[in-house]
Amino acid sequence: MSDLNTAFTSFVIFAEMRTGSNFLEANLNTIDGVTCHGEAFNPFFIGGESKQEMFGIDIAGRSADPAGFLRAMRAQTKGLAGFRYFSDHDPRVFDLVIADRACAKIILTRNQLESFISWKIAKESDQWWMANTKHLKTVRPRFDLEEFTTRIGQLQQFQGKLVHALQTTGQTAYYIDYEDIRELDVLNGLASFLGIPARIEALDFRFKKQNPEAISAKVSNPLEMQQGLATVDWSNQSHVPNFEPRRLAAVAQYIASEHADLLFMPIKCGPDAQLKKWLQSYGPLLPGFDRQSLRKWKAAHPGQRSFTVLRHPLARAYTAWCDFTAKEWMPELRPYLKRVHKFQLPPKGKPFENAEDFRAGFLVFLELIKHVLAGRTELRVMPQFASQGALIQGFAQVQSPDLLIREDRLSEGLAYLCADLGLGAKPLPSVADKYPYPLAEMYGPDIEAAAREAYWRDYEGFGFRNWT
C-alpha cells in the first residue's frame, strides 16, 4: 500500500490499443514511488504478453476474485500501484475502480483514425511495439470504412459510460492526449496530480514510434479512405477525447431503401439478411447512417416509419452460437470456455465432429450467456448475445422504433407497415439459414430451460412462449 503523502492509494489508466499507453507506462515507472503493472486485466494474460501470474495469483484466481487481485496489487507494491485498463477488459473491474475515490483516474486518448490505422498495421505486421528501429516491419493495410465506424462506435459507447460514471460520482480525471505524452512538463504535471513529489528528469524513449508517416501514406487505398471518411460525421467524432456519451453506435447499422419511407433497426442475430433483401426490392440500399445523415433522411421522408424485429430468444441464441462457431467474433471466448466451462471448441476452421457435440456446446453457450448477462464474468456483453430488451432501450437514445414485429408474424407486420404508408407490399424473400444442424434437431426441454434461464428478461418482458 502507498506510504506516500497523497490522497490516492492507487491509479488506473483508461486507454485503448495504439494510444501510446506503453510509452506512458514506461515513463511513469521511472518516477520514484510509482509502479504501473501493465494490462493487469487483459483477458489473455496478466500485466504483459504471455505472463500468466502476478502477485501469486493466476488468471483463474484473478477471474474468480478481481477485487482480491486489486487488493494484492496494492498490498504488494511499494508506493503507488496502478494498471492500464482497456474497454475489452473485465467489466467488473471498471465498477470497482470507479467506486474507489482513492483510485486516481487517468484518461489517455488519441485521434481515432490514427489509432485505428496503427491498430490495423500492428495486426497485419504482428508488431505491437518496437524498441529497435532495425526491426521495423512495413505494411500498408486496406482501410475499411465499416470496420472503422464499428470500432469507434464501440469505443465511444465505453467512453460515454466512463464519463457518465465520473459525473454521477462527482470525480475528476487527468486527461492526457497521445500528442502530450512526449511533453516532460505534462508528465510531471501528472505526477503532481497523483500527489507524488518525485519528477521525471528525462523521458524514456525505449518504445519507438512505429508509423510516423502521414495517415494517407499508411494505407493501401488512400483515395477510398478519403472518400469514405467524407461521409463520417466528424462534428461528433471531434469530441471523442471528451467522451461524448450521446452518440449511439447502432445508428451505423440502420438500413433504409432509396424508394421506401422505412427504416429498419436491426437486432444482432436476427433476420437481417432477409430484411435487407426485402428492402432492396424497393430500390438500392442507402449507405450506413450516422446521427447527422439519419436526421437528414428523416427530414426528407416525412411520415417515415421505423421498425425492428424480435426473434425468439432461443432461436436468436442458436444463431449467435452458429455464427460464433463459424467466425469466432469474440476471441477471448475460446480460452474462457476451456478454462471455466471445461469445454474445448474444435480447432479454428474445423467443424464439430457430430451433432451431439454441437448440441452440448450450445448448452454450454447458453449457460455462459446466463452468467455474462448477470455480470458474473469478466467477459464483454457482445450485441450478438445481449438481451433484446437492452438493445431496444439503446435504440431509444436516438429514437425508439415505431413498431416491434415478431419474426413469426413478419409478413403480416410488414404488410401493416406498408399499408400505413400507402406503399405496395412486396413479398418477403426466403433466405436459407446457414446452420450446420437445424435447431429442430437440437431442441429439447433442457435446451428450452437453459434459454429461459439465460434470457428470462426477454421471455418475461415480451411474453415469449416455448420455441415449439
ZASE-291129 format. One record per residue (C-alpha): residue in three letters; x, y, z. Coordinates in steps of 0.25 Angstrom, whole numbers, padded with zeros to 4 digits, always signed. Example, Ala and Ser with C-alpha at 12.3 -4.5 7.8 and 13.67 -1.06 7.14 Angstrom:
# ZASE-291129
ala+0049-0018+0031
ser+0055-0004+0029
***
This chain:
# ZASE-291129
met+0000+0000+0000
ser+0005+0014-0003
asp+0013+0020+0009
leu+0014+0034+0002
asn+0007+0047+0006
thr-0004+0046-0005
ala-0020+0045-0005
phe-0018+0034-0015
thr-0015+0020-0012
ser-0015+0014-0026
phe-0017+0019-0040
val-0023+0013-0053
ile-0020+0018-0068
phe-0032+0017-0076
ala-0027+0015-0091
glu-0028+0006-0103
met-0019-0001-0112
arg-0010+0008-0120
thr-0012+0021-0112
gly+0003+0021-0106
ser-0001+0014-0093
asn+0013+0006-0093
phe+0021+0019-0095
leu+0013+0026-0083
glu+0014+0014-0074
ala+0029+0013-0077
asn+0031+0027-0073
leu+0022+0026-0061
asn+0031+0015-0056
thr+0043+0024-0056
ile+0036+0032-0045
asp+0041+0028-0031
gly+0028+0023-0023
val+0020+0019-0036
thr+0018+0006-0042
cys+0009+0002-0053
his+0006-0012-0055
gly+0002-0013-0070
glu-0011-0018-0074
ala-0014-0025-0061
phe-0028-0030-0066
asn-0025-0034-0081
pro-0033-0046-0084
phe-0021-0054-0089
phe-0010-0050-0079
ile-0007-0042-0067
gly+0001-0030-0068
gly+0009-0033-0080
glu+0009-0042-0092
ser+0009-0057-0089
lys+0010-0054-0074
gln+0000-0063-0067
glu+0002-0060-0052
met+0005-0047-0043
phe+0005-0045-0028
gly+0003-0061-0026
ile-0010-0060-0034
asp-0012-0067-0047
ile-0023-0064-0058
ala-0033-0073-0052
gly-0031-0067-0038
arg-0032-0053-0044
ser-0045-0056-0051
ala-0051-0062-0038
asp-0048-0050-0029
pro-0044-0037-0037
ala-0045-0029-0024
gly-0036-0038-0017
phe-0026-0037-0028
leu-0027-0022-0027
arg-0024-0023-0012
ala-0012-0032-0014
met-0006-0022-0025
arg-0007-0010-0015
ala-0002-0018-0003
gln+0010-0024-0011
thr+0014-0011-0018
lys+0023-0001-0011
gly+0018+0013-0014
leu+0006+0016-0023
ala+0001+0004-0031
gly-0007+0005-0044
phe-0010-0002-0057
arg-0015+0000-0071
tyr-0030-0003-0074
phe-0036-0005-0088
ser-0051-0005-0091
asp-0050-0020-0094
his-0044-0024-0080
asp-0052-0029-0069
pro-0065-0020-0067
arg-0066-0023-0052
val-0052-0016-0050
phe-0058-0004-0057
asp-0069-0003-0046
leu-0058-0006-0035
val-0049+0005-0039
ile-0060+0015-0041
ala-0065+0013-0028
asp-0052+0015-0021
arg-0050+0030-0020
ala-0035+0027-0015
cys-0032+0022-0029
ala-0027+0033-0038
lys-0033+0033-0052
ile-0024+0036-0064
ile-0031+0036-0077
leu-0022+0035-0089
thr-0027+0038-0103
arg-0023+0038-0117
asn-0028+0043-0131
gln-0038+0031-0134
leu-0033+0030-0149
glu-0019+0030-0145
ser-0021+0019-0134
phe-0029+0011-0144
ile-0019+0011-0155
ser-0008+0008-0145
trp-0016-0004-0140
lys-0018-0009-0154
ile-0003-0008-0156
ala+0000-0015-0143
lys-0010-0027-0147
glu-0004-0029-0160
ser+0010-0028-0157
asp+0009-0035-0143
gln+0018-0024-0137
trp+0011-0017-0125
trp+0023-0010-0120
met+0037-0007-0125
ala+0050-0004-0117
asn+0059-0004-0128
thr+0056+0002-0142
lys+0064-0008-0149
his+0053-0018-0146
leu+0042-0009-0153
lys+0032-0016-0161
thr+0025-0008-0172
val+0011-0012-0177
arg+0000-0004-0183
pro-0013-0009-0179
arg-0026-0007-0186
phe-0035+0004-0180
asp-0049-0002-0177
leu-0060+0009-0174
glu-0070-0001-0168
glu-0059-0007-0159
phe-0055+0007-0155
thr-0068+0013-0151
thr-0072+0000-0144
arg-0059+0001-0136
ile-0060+0015-0132
gly-0075+0013-0129
gln-0071+0003-0119
leu-0060+0012-0113
gln-0070+0023-0112
gln-0080+0015-0104
phe-0070+0011-0094
gln-0065+0026-0093
gly-0079+0030-0091
lys-0080+0020-0080
leu-0067+0025-0073
val-0071+0040-0074
his-0085+0037-0068
ala-0079+0029-0057
leu-0069+0040-0053
gln-0080+0051-0054
thr-0090+0043-0045
thr-0079+0040-0035
gly-0074+0054-0035
gln-0060+0051-0039
thr-0050+0057-0048
ala-0039+0050-0056
tyr-0025+0054-0062
tyr-0028+0055-0077
ile-0015+0053-0086
asp-0015+0052-0101
tyr-0005+0044-0109
glu+0002+0056-0114
asp+0004+0061-0100
ile+0011+0048-0095
arg+0025+0053-0100
glu+0024+0066-0092
leu+0032+0065-0080
asp+0024+0076-0073
val+0011+0069-0076
leu+0016+0056-0070
asn+0022+0063-0058
gly+0008+0070-0056
leu+0002+0056-0056
ala+0012+0053-0045
ser+0007+0065-0037
phe-0008+0061-0040
leu-0004+0047-0033
gly+0002+0054-0021
ile+0016+0049-0024
pro+0027+0058-0020
ala+0037+0052-0030
arg+0039+0057-0044
ile+0044+0051-0057
glu+0057+0057-0061
ala+0057+0051-0076
leu+0047+0043-0084
asp+0049+0028-0086
phe+0049+0026-0101
arg+0050+0011-0101
phe+0037+0009-0108
lys+0039+0015-0122
lys+0028+0022-0131
gln+0026+0012-0142
asn+0018+0019-0152
pro+0022+0034-0153
glu+0017+0036-0167
ala+0004+0043-0171
ile-0009+0035-0170
ser-0011+0035-0185
ala+0003+0028-0187
lys+0000+0017-0177
val-0012+0010-0185
ser-0012+0003-0198
asn-0025+0011-0202
pro-0023+0025-0198
leu-0034+0031-0208
glu-0044+0021-0204
met-0041+0024-0190
gln-0043+0039-0193
gln-0056+0037-0200
gly-0061+0028-0189
leu-0057+0038-0177
ala-0065+0049-0185
thr-0078+0042-0181
val-0074+0042-0166
asp-0080+0051-0156
trp-0067+0058-0151
ser-0074+0068-0143
asn-0077+0058-0133
gln-0064+0050-0134
ser-0056+0062-0131
his-0062+0061-0117
val-0057+0047-0115
pro-0046+0051-0106
asn-0056+0058-0097
phe-0064+0045-0096
glu-0078+0050-0102
pro-0088+0040-0096
arg-0099+0042-0106
arg-0094+0036-0119
leu-0101+0023-0122
ala-0092+0013-0130
ala-0104+0005-0134
val-0108+0016-0144
ala-0098+0011-0153
gln-0105-0002-0154
tyr-0119+0004-0158
ile-0124+0001-0172
ala-0133+0008-0182
ser-0136+0007-0197
glu-0135+0018-0207
his-0150+0018-0210
ala-0157+0014-0197
asp-0160+0022-0185
leu-0156+0011-0176
leu-0144+0010-0166
phe-0140-0004-0161
met-0133-0004-0148
pro-0126-0018-0147
ile-0124-0026-0135
lys-0111-0035-0136
cys-0114-0049-0139
gly-0128-0046-0144
pro-0133-0048-0159
asp-0124-0037-0164
ala-0121-0043-0178
gln-0136-0046-0181
leu-0140-0031-0177
lys-0128-0026-0186
lys-0133-0033-0198
trp-0147-0029-0195
leu-0144-0014-0194
gln-0135-0016-0206
ser-0147-0020-0215
tyr-0151-0005-0213
gly-0138+0001-0218
pro-0123+0001-0215
leu-0120+0001-0200
leu-0115+0014-0195
pro-0100+0015-0189
gly-0099+0014-0174
phe-0105+0025-0165
asp-0099+0034-0155
arg-0107+0043-0146
gln-0106+0055-0156
ser-0109+0047-0168
leu-0121+0040-0161
arg-0127+0053-0157
lys-0126+0058-0172
trp-0132+0045-0176
lys-0144+0047-0167
ala-0146+0061-0171
ala-0146+0057-0185
his-0156+0046-0183
pro-0168+0052-0175
gly-0177+0041-0170
gln-0166+0031-0169
arg-0167+0018-0161
ser-0156+0011-0153
phe-0157-0004-0148
thr-0149-0015-0142
val-0151-0030-0142
leu-0152-0038-0129
arg-0147-0053-0131
his-0150-0064-0121
pro-0139-0063-0111
leu-0135-0078-0113
ala-0134-0076-0128
arg-0126-0064-0126
ala-0116-0070-0117
tyr-0115-0082-0127
thr-0112-0072-0138
ala-0101-0066-0129
trp-0095-0080-0126
cys-0095-0084-0140
asp-0089-0070-0144
phe-0078-0071-0134
thr-0074-0085-0137
ala-0073-0081-0152
lys-0066-0067-0149
glu-0061-0066-0135
trp-0065-0051-0134
met-0060-0052-0119
pro-0046-0057-0118
glu-0046-0058-0102
leu-0058-0067-0102
arg-0050-0079-0107
pro-0040-0079-0096
tyr-0051-0075-0086
leu-0060-0087-0090
lys-0048-0097-0088
arg-0043-0091-0075
val-0056-0088-0068
his-0066-0098-0074
lys-0056-0109-0078
phe-0062-0109-0092
gln-0052-0110-0104
leu-0056-0104-0117
pro-0051-0111-0130
pro-0038-0105-0136
lys-0041-0092-0143
gly-0047-0094-0156
lys-0051-0108-0153
pro-0066-0113-0151
phe-0071-0121-0139
glu-0070-0136-0141
asn-0084-0139-0139
ala-0098-0133-0135
glu-0097-0137-0121
asp-0084-0129-0119
phe-0090-0117-0125
arg-0103-0118-0116
ala-0094-0120-0104
gly-0086-0107-0108
phe-0099-0100-0110
leu-0104-0103-0096
val-0090-0098-0090
phe-0092-0086-0098
leu-0106-0083-0092
glu-0100-0085-0078
leu-0089-0075-0082
ile-0099-0065-0087
lys-0107-0066-0073
his-0095-0063-0065
val-0090-0052-0075
leu-0103-0044-0074
ala-0103-0046-0059
gly-0090-0039-0058
arg-0083-0051-0052
thr-0071-0051-0062
glu-0060-0043-0068
leu-0066-0044-0082
arg-0072-0033-0090
val-0087-0033-0093
met-0086-0034-0108
pro-0098-0029-0116
gln-0099-0043-0122
phe-0104-0049-0109
ala-0109-0036-0101
ser-0123-0037-0098
gln-0133-0031-0108
gly-0139-0022-0097
ala-0126-0016-0094
leu-0123-0013-0109
ile-0136-0007-0111
gln-0134+0002-0099
gly-0121+0006-0106
phe-0129+0010-0119
ala-0137+0020-0110
gln-0125+0028-0108
val-0126+0032-0123
gln-0141+0029-0126
ser-0150+0017-0122
pro-0155+0008-0133
asp-0170+0011-0137
leu-0173-0004-0138
leu-0167-0017-0132
ile-0170-0028-0141
arg-0170-0043-0137
glu-0162-0051-0146
asp-0173-0062-0147
arg-0182-0051-0152
leu-0172-0043-0160
ser-0180-0044-0173
glu-0193-0038-0166
gly-0185-0027-0159
leu-0178-0023-0172
ala-0191-0022-0179
tyr-0197-0014-0168
leu-0186-0004-0169
cys-0187-0003-0184
ala-0202-0001-0183
asp-0200+0010-0173
leu-0190+0017-0182
gly-0199+0014-0195
leu-0187+0006-0200
gly-0190-0006-0208
ala-0185-0018-0200
lys-0174-0027-0207
pro-0174-0042-0204
leu-0164-0046-0193
pro-0152-0053-0199
ser-0148-0066-0194
val-0133-0067-0188
ala-0127-0081-0185
asp-0122-0082-0171
lys-0107-0085-0171
tyr-0107-0095-0159
pro-0099-0107-0158
tyr-0111-0114-0152
pro-0125-0109-0151
leu-0130-0104-0138
ala-0141-0114-0138
glu-0131-0125-0137
met-0125-0119-0125
tyr-0137-0115-0118
gly-0142-0122-0105
pro-0147-0118-0091
asp-0133-0116-0086
ile-0130-0106-0097
glu-0142-0098-0095
ala-0140-0098-0080
ala-0126-0093-0082
ala-0130-0082-0092
arg-0141-0077-0081
glu-0130-0076-0071
ala-0121-0068-0079
tyr-0132-0059-0085
trp-0142-0059-0075
arg-0144-0044-0076
asp-0147-0045-0091
tyr-0157-0057-0089
glu-0164-0049-0078
gly-0163-0035-0084
phe-0168-0039-0098
gly-0177-0051-0094
phe-0169-0062-0102
arg-0175-0076-0101
asn-0167-0089-0103
trp-0160-0089-0116
thr-0168-0100-0121
***
